[in-house]
């Protein structure tokens, strides 16, 4: 953590009597710190990143207030760096909670949470994450050589980002079933308390997109964490899909390799 004296003056008032612990879970480009309080037991998360990189997440969280259980934004500023201070959602992420729950319950919670997210009214949603937008962002990341290959799925390790991008262009789905999407829907971003969903975090890539954006990453997360394809089938059934487009699941998993 940088020296506290270098932080914006109006941010410092939130940080009194708090200890800092860096949160290294996940693949975020931001630096994330858990700010724990011994006095009021209300903990915060502070994210810091390059100027402008956290503004979208701040705006999405503000828009989702009263629509979904997401963290409240307590402070945001951008100058030499971005600073985003949010409340902590009480509970444990579903990766940690899964050690206490049977896999069937875990899968049900994943499906239940995704149904909640996809029911958000998109008629006035200002956040566009349709495929054309995502592919343009992917192109920029590839051209600027900002794609890290270390987290590629095993079957893609021998491919370059350029090869993946060309593969995506050659197999664009013909249609999009648009809903509000989380954008990075996986077990670490679902918060559970007393066996129930208590909130969602890390929505910086959220917005209107094909529902398979979230379905695909949920499937990938189930495969990684529950280690069985039968739980993928259980999830898809619990979510309520009458007909599953597995080509879209593969497509959006491949697309996420570039982010």
C-alpha positions in Angstrom: 0.0 0.0 0.0 1.3 3.4 -0.9 2.0 5.9 1.9 -1.3 7.1 3.5 -0.1 10.7 3.3 -0.2 10.4 -0.5 -3.9 9.5 -0.6 -6.6 12.1 -1.4 -7.4 14.2 1.7 -11.1 13.5 1.6 -10.5 9.7 1.4 -8.4 9.7 4.6 -11.4 10.3 6.9 -12.7 6.8 5.9 -9.5 5.1 6.8 -9.0 6.1 10.4 -8.6 3.3 12.9 -8.4 0.7 10.1 -5.9 -2.0 9.3 -5.0 -2.7 5.6 -4.7 -6.1 4.1 -4.1 -6.6 0.4 -6.6 -8.9 -1.3 -4.9 -10.9 -4.0 -7.8 -13.2 -4.9 -8.9 -13.0 -8.5 -7.4 -11.5 -11.6 -8.2 -7.8 -11.3 -5.8 -5.3 -12.7 -6.6 -3.0 -9.7 -4.9 -3.2 -6.3 -7.5 -4.2 -3.7 -7.2 -3.7 0.0 -9.5 -4.9 2.8 -9.8 -2.2 5.4 -10.8 -3.8 8.8 -12.1 -1.9 11.8 -11.9 -3.1 15.3 -14.4 -0.5 16.5 -17.6 -0.6 14.5 -17.0 -3.9 12.6 -17.9 -2.2 9.4 -15.2 -3.2 6.9 -14.5 -1.5 3.5 -12.7 -2.4 0.4 -10.4 0.1 -1.3 -9.5 -0.4 -5.0 -6.8 1.7 -6.7 -5.9 1.7 -10.3 -4.8 3.7 -13.3 -6.8 6.9 -13.9 -10.2 6.2 -15.3 -10.0 2.4 -14.9 -12.5 2.2 -11.9 -15.0 4.8 -13.1 -17.1 2.3 -14.9 -17.4 0.0 -11.9 -18.4 2.9 -9.8 -21.1 4.0 -12.2 -22.4 0.4 -12.5 -22.6 0.0 -8.7 -24.5 3.3 -8.4 -26.9 2.2 -11.1 -27.5 -1.2 -9.6 -28.3 0.3 -6.1 -31.8 -1.0 -5.1 -31.8 -3.4 -8.1 -29.3 -6.0 -6.8 -27.4 -6.6 -3.6 -24.1 -5.0 -4.6 -21.6 -2.9 -2.5 -22.4 0.7 -1.8 -20.0 3.2 -3.2 -18.6 5.3 -0.3 -16.0 7.3 -2.2 -14.6 7.7 -5.7 -12.0 10.0 -7.2 -9.6 10.1 -10.1 -6.5 12.2 -10.3 -3.1 10.6 -10.6 -4.8 7.3 -9.8 -8.3 6.1 -9.3 -9.6 5.4 -5.8 -12.9 3.5 -5.3 -14.0 2.8 -1.7 -16.9 0.4 -1.3 -18.6 -1.3 1.6 -17.9 -4.9 2.4 -20.8 -7.3 1.8 -21.0 -9.6 4.8 -20.4 -13.3 4.3 -17.9 -15.5 2.4 -17.4 -15.9 -1.3 -18.9 -19.1 -2.8 -15.4 -20.7 -3.2 -14.8 -20.6 0.5 -18.5 -21.3 1.4 -18.4 -24.4 -0.9 -16.3 -26.2 1.6 -19.3 -26.1 4.0 -22.0 -26.9 1.5 -22.8 -29.9 -0.7 -22.1 -29.4 -4.4 -25.8 -29.5 -5.3 -26.5 -26.6 -3.0 -23.5 -24.7 -4.5 -24.8 -25.2 -8.0 -28.3 -24.1 -7.0 -26.9 -20.9 -5.5 -25.0 -20.1 -8.7 -28.1 -20.6 -10.7 -30.3 -18.6 -8.3 -27.8 -15.7 -8.3 -27.6 -15.6 -12.1 -31.4 -15.6 -12.4 -31.5 -12.6 -10.1 -29.0 -10.7 -12.2 -30.6 -11.5 -15.5 -34.0 -10.3 -14.3 -32.7 -6.7 -14.0 -34.7 -4.4 -16.3 -32.4 -3.3 -19.2 -34.8 -0.9 -20.9 -32.9 2.1 -19.5 -29.5 0.5 -18.8 -26.7 2.7 -20.1 -24.0 0.1 -20.0 -23.4 -1.7 -23.4 -21.3 -4.9 -23.3 -22.8 -6.4 -26.5 -20.5 -8.6 -28.5 -19.4 -5.9 -31.0 -18.2 -3.8 -28.0 -16.4 -6.8 -26.4 -14.7 -7.7 -29.6 -13.5 -4.2 -30.1 -12.1 -4.1 -26.6 -10.4 -7.5 -27.2 -8.9 -6.2 -30.4 -7.4 -3.2 -28.6 -6.0 -5.4 -25.8 -4.4 -7.8 -28.4 -2.9 -4.9 -30.5 -1.4 -3.3 -27.3 -0.1 -6.7 -26.2 -1.9 -6.5 -22.9 -3.3 -10.0 -22.9 -1.6 -12.4 -20.4 -1.4 -16.0 -21.6 -0.6 -17.4 -18.2 -4.3 -17.8 -17.3 -5.4 -19.4 -20.6 -7.4 -22.6 -20.4 -5.1 -25.6 -21.0 -6.5 -26.2 -24.5 -5.5 -22.7 -25.5 -2.0 -22.5 -24.0 -0.4 -23.1 -27.4 -2.4 -20.3 -29.1 -1.4 -16.7 -29.3 -3.8 -13.9 -28.4 -3.9 -13.0 -32.1 -4.9 -16.5 -33.1 -7.7 -16.5 -30.5 -9.0 -13.2 -31.7 -9.1 -14.4 -35.3 -10.9 -17.6 -34.2 -13.5 -15.4 -32.5 -14.0 -13.3 -35.6 -14.5 -16.4 -37.7 -17.2 -17.9 -35.4 -19.4 -14.9 -34.2 -22.8 -16.2 -33.0 -25.6 -15.2 -35.3 -27.8 -13.6 -32.5 -27.6 -12.3 -28.9 -30.2 -12.9 -26.2 -29.8 -9.7 -24.3 -30.0 -9.3 -20.5 -28.1 -7.4 -17.8 -24.9 -9.4 -17.3 -22.4 -9.5 -14.4 -19.6 -9.8 -16.9 -17.4 -12.0 -14.7 -19.8 -14.4 -13.1 -17.8 -16.9 -11.1 -17.8 -18.4 -7.7 -15.4 -15.8 -6.0 -17.8 -13.0 -7.0 -20.9 -14.5 -5.3 -21.1 -13.7 -1.6 -23.0 -16.1 0.7 -24.2 -15.6 4.2 -26.0 -18.3 6.3 -26.4 -20.4 3.2 -28.1 -17.7 1.1 -26.9 -15.2 -1.5 -26.0 -11.9 0.2 -24.5 -10.0 -2.7 -22.4 -9.8 -5.8 -19.0 -8.1 -6.3 -16.6 -7.2 -9.1 -19.1 -5.9 -11.6 -16.8 -3.6 -13.6 -17.5 -5.6 -16.8 -21.2 -5.6 -16.3 -23.8 -4.4 -18.8 -26.2 -5.4 -21.5 -24.9 -8.5 -23.3 -25.9 -12.0 -24.3 -26.9 -14.1 -21.3 -24.3 -16.7 -22.4 -21.6 -14.2 -21.3 -22.5 -15.1 -17.7 -23.6 -18.7 -18.4 -20.3 -19.6 -20.0 -18.1 -18.2 -17.2 -20.4 -19.9 -14.6 -19.8 -23.2 -16.4 -16.1 -22.6 -16.5 -16.1 -21.8 -12.8 -18.1 -24.9 -11.9 -15.6 -27.0 -13.9 -12.7 -25.5 -12.1 -14.2 -25.6 -8.6 -16.5 -28.6 -8.5 -14.4 -30.8 -10.9 -17.4 -32.6 -12.5 -19.4 -32.1 -15.7 -22.5 -33.4 -14.0 -22.7 -30.2 -11.9 -22.6 -28.2 -15.2 -25.7 -30.1 -16.3 -27.3 -29.5 -12.9 -26.5 -25.8 -13.1 -28.0 -25.4 -16.6 -31.1 -27.2 -15.5 -31.5 -25.1 -12.3 -31.0 -21.9 -14.3 -33.9 -23.0 -16.5 -32.5 -23.3 -20.0 -34.8 -25.5 -22.1 -32.2 -25.7 -24.9 -28.5 -25.2 -24.3 -26.3 -23.7 -27.0 -23.0 -25.2 -26.1 -21.3 -23.5 -29.0 -22.0 -20.2 -27.3 -20.7 -21.5 -24.0 -17.4 -22.4 -25.8 -17.4 -19.0 -27.6 -17.7 -16.8 -24.5 -15.2 -18.9 -22.6 -12.7 -18.4 -25.4 -13.6 -14.6 -25.6 -12.8 -14.3 -21.9 -9.2 -15.5 -22.5 -8.5 -12.0 -23.9 -9.7 -10.1 -20.8 
